[in-house]
Amino acid sequence: MRYLLSTLWREESGQDLTEYALLMALIALVVVASLIMVGGSIRDVFNTIGGALAAGTVTT
């Protein structure tokens, strides 16, 4: 049992996977937070484009 624990303690092959998972979780949180912050502006832009397309005019 002691040998198994010492081997697991020294083994670092699974450490990379954990670091990548934490990095991906952090990136996902940043993306979600930024979409929440600018979501209203993006919705307004698409509504303006949709209204212009429905009316047959394009405004800049």
PAVOPA-412154 format. One record per residue: residue number from 1; residue in three letters; x, y, z of N, C-alpha, C, CB in turn. Coordinates in nm, 3 decimals, padded with zeros to 5 digits. Atoms other than C-alpha are relative to their C-alpha. Glycine has a CB too. Layout:
REM residues N
+-----+-----+---------+---------+---------+---------+---------+---------+---------+---------+---------+---------+---------+---------+
|   n | res |    n_px |    n_py |    n_pz |   ca_px |   ca_py |   ca_pz |    c_px |    c_py |    c_pz |   cb_px |   cb_py |   cb_pz |
+-----+-----+---------+---------+---------+---------+---------+---------+---------+---------+---------+---------+---------+---------+
| NUM | ALA |       X |       Y |       Z |       X |       Y |       Z |       X |       Y |       Z |       X |       Y |       Z |
...
+-----+-----+---------+---------+---------+---------+---------+---------+---------+---------+---------+---------+---------+---------+
***
This chain:
REM residues 60
+-----+-----+---------+---------+---------+---------+---------+---------+---------+---------+---------+---------+---------+---------+
|   n | res |    n_px |    n_py |    n_pz |   ca_px |   ca_py |   ca_pz |    c_px |    c_py |    c_pz |   cb_px |   cb_py |   cb_pz |
+-----+-----+---------+---------+---------+---------+---------+---------+---------+---------+---------+---------+---------+---------+
|   1 | MET |  00.083 | -00.119 |  00.000 |  00.000 |  00.000 |  00.000 |  00.088 |  00.126 |  00.000 | -00.094 | -00.001 |  00.121 |
|   2 | ARG | -00.090 | -00.114 | -00.005 |  00.283 |  00.235 |  00.084 |  00.068 |  00.024 | -00.136 |  00.105 | -00.021 |  00.110 |
|   3 | TYR | -00.062 | -00.010 |  00.133 |  00.452 |  00.159 | -00.250 | -00.097 |  00.062 | -00.101 |  00.046 | -00.139 | -00.048 |
|   4 | LEU |  00.101 | -00.053 |  00.091 |  00.127 |  00.232 | -00.437 | -00.019 |  00.150 |  00.021 | -00.134 | -00.074 |  00.020 |
|   5 | LEU |  00.019 | -00.142 | -00.028 |  00.080 |  00.567 | -00.265 |  00.122 |  00.081 | -00.042 | -00.029 |  00.020 |  00.149 |
|   6 | SER | -00.119 | -00.074 |  00.041 |  00.440 |  00.670 | -00.323 |  00.011 |  00.007 | -00.152 |  00.127 | -00.065 |  00.059 |
|   7 | THR | -00.001 | -00.001 |  00.147 |  00.410 |  00.574 | -00.691 | -00.101 |  00.101 | -00.053 | -00.031 | -00.140 | -00.055 |
|   8 | LEU |  00.101 | -00.097 |  00.043 |  00.090 |  00.776 | -00.729 |  00.044 |  00.143 |  00.029 | -00.134 | -00.029 |  00.069 |
|   9 | TRP | -00.046 | -00.133 | -00.036 |  00.251 |  01.070 | -00.555 |  00.104 |  00.052 | -00.099 |  00.058 | -00.001 |  00.142 |
|  10 | ARG | -00.105 | -00.038 |  00.093 |  00.548 |  01.072 | -00.794 | -00.048 |  00.003 | -00.145 |  00.117 | -00.095 |  00.013 |
|  11 | GLU |  00.050 |  00.009 |  00.138 |  00.343 |  00.996 | -01.107 | -00.063 |  00.134 | -00.039 | -00.103 | -00.116 | -00.015 |
|  12 | GLU |  00.051 | -00.130 |  00.044 |  00.270 |  01.314 | -01.305 | -00.069 | -00.008 | -00.135 |  00.113 |  00.100 | -00.006 |
|  13 | SER |  00.059 |  00.010 |  00.134 |  00.113 |  01.179 | -01.625 | -00.143 |  00.051 | -00.003 |  00.004 | -00.143 | -00.048 |
|  14 | GLY |  00.138 | -00.049 | -00.003 | -00.243 |  01.266 | -01.517 | -00.012 |  00.147 |  00.031 | -00.078 | -00.078 |  00.098 |
|  15 | GLN |  00.002 | -00.140 | -00.038 | -00.147 |  01.613 | -01.410 | -00.030 |  00.089 | -00.119 |  00.133 |  00.039 |  00.063 |
|  16 | ASP |  00.025 | -00.080 |  00.119 | -00.152 |  01.751 | -01.765 | -00.147 |  00.005 | -00.034 |  00.080 | -00.054 | -00.117 |
|  17 | LEU |  00.142 |  00.006 |  00.031 | -00.509 |  01.638 | -01.821 | -00.080 |  00.089 |  00.095 | -00.051 | -00.144 |  00.007 |
|  18 | THR |  00.068 | -00.084 | -00.097 | -00.622 |  01.810 | -01.503 |  00.023 |  00.147 | -00.030 |  00.046 | -00.032 |  00.142 |
|  19 | GLU | -00.029 | -00.140 |  00.032 | -00.448 |  02.132 | -01.600 | -00.077 |  00.045 | -00.124 |  00.150 |  00.019 | -00.022 |
|  20 | TYR |  00.075 | -00.035 |  00.120 | -00.607 |  02.128 | -01.946 | -00.149 |  00.014 |  00.030 |  00.023 | -00.106 | -00.110 |
|  21 | ALA |  00.142 | -00.008 | -00.037 | -00.950 |  02.063 | -01.794 | -00.029 |  00.130 |  00.074 | -00.041 | -00.120 |  00.086 |
|  22 | LEU |  00.019 | -00.127 | -00.073 | -00.911 |  02.357 | -01.556 |  00.012 |  00.119 | -00.093 |  00.103 |  00.012 |  00.113 |
|  23 | LEU | -00.015 | -00.109 |  00.096 | -00.792 |  02.580 | -01.839 | -00.123 |  00.013 | -00.088 |  00.124 | -00.023 | -00.086 |
|  24 | MET |  00.121 | -00.004 |  00.083 | -01.089 |  02.484 | -02.057 | -00.120 |  00.052 |  00.078 | -00.031 | -00.140 | -00.055 |
|  25 | ALA |  00.109 | -00.051 | -00.083 | -01.328 |  02.551 | -01.768 |  00.011 |  00.151 |  00.018 | -00.001 | -00.070 |  00.138 |
|  26 | LEU | -00.021 | -00.144 | -00.014 | -01.175 |  02.895 | -01.717 | -00.035 |  00.073 | -00.129 |  00.144 |  00.029 |  00.039 |
|  27 | ILE |  00.033 | -00.061 |  00.129 | -01.203 |  02.975 | -02.088 | -00.151 |  00.002 | -00.021 |  00.070 | -00.075 | -00.115 |
|  28 | ALA |  00.145 |  00.007 |  00.015 | -01.566 |  02.862 | -02.089 | -00.069 |  00.105 |  00.087 | -00.052 | -00.140 |  00.035 |
|  29 | LEU |  00.058 | -00.102 | -00.087 | -01.644 |  03.088 | -01.793 |  00.019 |  00.140 | -00.056 |  00.061 | -00.008 |  00.140 |
|  30 | VAL | -00.026 | -00.132 |  00.059 | -01.484 |  03.387 | -01.965 | -00.092 |  00.022 | -00.120 |  00.148 |  00.013 | -00.042 |
|  31 | VAL |  00.087 | -00.014 |  00.117 | -01.681 |  03.321 | -02.285 | -00.144 |  00.024 |  00.043 |  00.007 | -00.126 | -00.088 |
|  32 | VAL |  00.137 | -00.019 | -00.046 | -02.011 |  03.289 | -02.099 | -00.019 |  00.138 |  00.061 | -00.038 | -00.109 |  00.103 |
|  33 | ALA |  00.010 | -00.133 | -00.061 | -01.945 |  03.604 | -01.896 |  00.000 |  00.109 | -00.105 |  00.116 |  00.022 |  00.099 |
|  34 | SER | -00.003 | -00.103 |  00.104 | -01.857 |  03.804 | -02.206 | -00.127 |  00.000 | -00.084 |  00.121 | -00.020 | -00.091 |
|  35 | LEU |  00.127 |  00.005 |  00.075 | -02.167 |  03.681 | -02.391 | -00.114 |  00.060 |  00.080 | -00.034 | -00.145 | -00.039 |
|  36 | ILE |  00.104 | -00.060 | -00.084 | -02.384 |  03.782 | -02.097 |  00.012 |  00.152 | -00.002 |  00.010 | -00.052 |  00.145 |
|  37 | MET | -00.021 | -00.146 | -00.004 | -02.226 |  04.128 | -02.093 | -00.038 |  00.068 | -00.131 |  00.145 |  00.030 |  00.033 |
|  38 | VAL |  00.026 | -00.064 |  00.129 | -02.260 |  04.199 | -02.466 | -00.120 | -00.061 | -00.072 |  00.123 | -00.009 | -00.088 |
|  39 | GLY |  00.113 |  00.068 |  00.064 | -02.566 |  03.983 | -02.536 | -00.108 |  00.095 | -00.048 | -00.061 | -00.097 |  00.095 |
|  40 | GLY |  00.103 | -00.096 |  00.039 | -02.807 |  04.276 | -02.544 |  00.040 |  00.078 | -00.124 | -00.028 |  00.096 |  00.113 |
|  41 | SER | -00.048 | -00.075 |  00.117 | -02.594 |  04.467 | -02.794 | -00.004 | -00.086 | -00.125 |  00.143 |  00.050 |  00.024 |
|  42 | ILE |  00.004 |  00.091 |  00.114 | -02.563 |  04.165 | -03.020 | -00.144 | -00.022 | -00.046 |  00.066 | -00.135 |  00.035 |
|  43 | ARG |  00.141 |  00.017 |  00.034 | -02.940 |  04.112 | -03.006 | -00.052 |  00.122 | -00.075 | -00.083 | -00.025 |  00.126 |
|  44 | ASP |  00.045 | -00.122 |  00.066 | -03.001 |  04.477 | -03.102 |  00.053 |  00.009 | -00.143 |  00.045 |  00.123 |  00.079 |
|  45 | VAL | -00.059 | -00.005 |  00.134 | -02.764 |  04.451 | -03.400 | -00.076 | -00.096 | -00.093 |  00.150 | -00.037 |  00.004 |
|  46 | PHE |  00.071 |  00.096 |  00.084 | -02.936 |  04.138 | -03.530 | -00.145 |  00.043 | -00.025 |  00.003 | -00.139 |  00.064 |
|  47 | ASN |  00.136 | -00.051 |  00.021 | -03.281 |  04.293 | -03.478 | -00.001 |  00.112 | -00.103 | -00.060 |  00.051 |  00.132 |
|  48 | THR | -00.010 | -00.107 |  00.099 | -03.172 |  04.599 | -03.677 |  00.021 | -00.056 | -00.139 |  00.114 |  00.096 |  00.036 |
|  49 | ILE | -00.025 |  00.064 |  00.130 | -03.038 |  04.381 | -03.958 | -00.125 | -00.070 | -00.050 |  00.117 | -00.100 |  00.010 |
|  50 | GLY |  00.123 |  00.070 |  00.039 | -03.355 |  04.169 | -03.958 | -00.108 |  00.096 | -00.043 | -00.050 | -00.085 |  00.113 |
|  51 | GLY |  00.099 | -00.099 |  00.038 | -03.575 |  04.477 | -03.968 |  00.031 |  00.063 | -00.135 | -00.009 |  00.108 |  00.106 |
|  52 | ALA | -00.040 | -00.059 |  00.129 | -03.376 |  04.624 | -04.257 | -00.025 | -00.098 | -00.113 |  00.148 |  00.042 |  00.002 |
|  53 | LEU |  00.024 |  00.101 |  00.104 | -03.397 |  04.299 | -04.451 | -00.149 | -00.018 | -00.026 |  00.062 | -00.134 |  00.041 |
|  54 | ALA |  00.144 |  00.016 |  00.017 | -03.771 |  04.272 | -04.390 | -00.059 |  00.120 | -00.074 | -00.069 | -00.016 |  00.137 |
|  55 | ALA |  00.051 | -00.120 |  00.066 | -03.826 |  04.630 | -04.506 |  00.059 |  00.015 | -00.141 |  00.031 |  00.125 |  00.083 |
|  56 | GLY | -00.060 | -00.008 |  00.132 | -03.603 |  04.581 | -04.810 |  00.100 |  00.113 | -00.013 | -00.106 |  00.016 | -00.103 |
|  57 | THR | -00.100 | -00.108 |  00.003 | -03.366 |  04.862 | -04.715 |  00.119 | -00.040 |  00.085 | -00.061 |  00.134 |  00.052 |
|  58 | VAL | -00.121 |  00.025 | -00.077 | -03.014 |  04.854 | -04.585 |  00.050 |  00.133 |  00.052 |  00.109 | -00.071 | -00.085 |
|  59 | THR | -00.053 | -00.121 | -00.059 | -02.890 |  05.116 | -04.342 |  00.136 | -00.029 |  00.061 | -00.096 |  00.057 |  00.106 |
|  60 | THR | -00.133 |  00.019 | -00.058 | -02.535 |  05.167 | -04.226 |  00.023 |  00.089 |  00.117 |  00.105 |  00.025 | -00.102 |
+-----+-----+---------+---------+---------+---------+---------+---------+---------+---------+---------+---------+---------+---------+
***
